[in-house]
Every structure is written in structure tokens, then in C-alpha cells.
Amino acid sequence: MEQAQQTEKKWTYIVDGESYDASKLPSQSQQAFKLMVEANKDLQQLNKQQAIHTAALTQLRTIIESDLTEEALIPNGSDTNDSDE
């Protein structure tokens, strides 16, 4: 499994237990490495956003479901616009 580490402003690429100085790779690989680091940061941010959105959806469902009443209940077989997520 590959891993990126920054030590003293040097980036290290680790794969299969071996460490490589990313600054000593060919320019194409250095660019790919920088993109990989950015993609990893973006993925971590997206994972945080997903957790926040999941928690928000759970809370919103709780609010809605606490207000469900018999009056709002639609009998089975009625033609409706479904919003069951």
C-alpha cells in the first residue's frame, strides 16, 4: 500500500515498506505525486462533508418523523409523489 509523508518539507512516497524521496523522481512522477497528495486531501474533506451531511439528514428525518400524524397519512393504493429516501 502506498503512503505519502512530509518530513522537514521533503515528501516521501512509501510503497511495500520502501521509502522514496519524491523530489528525486522524474518530473512527470513528481507532478503525479503532487496531484495524488491533493486528491487525498480532497477525499478527506469529502469524507468529512459526507459525515456532516449524513448527520444532518438523520436529524432532519427525526424532525419530520416526530410530526407525522394520522391526518397526513395517505391510504395505501393512493396515487402520490413518493419521497421515500
Buried (B, 14 or more C-beta within 10 A) or exposed (E): EEEBEEEEEEBBBEEEEEEBEBEEBEEEBBEEBEEBBEEEEEEEEEEEEEEEEEEEEEEEEEEEEEEEEEEEEEEEEEEEEEEEE
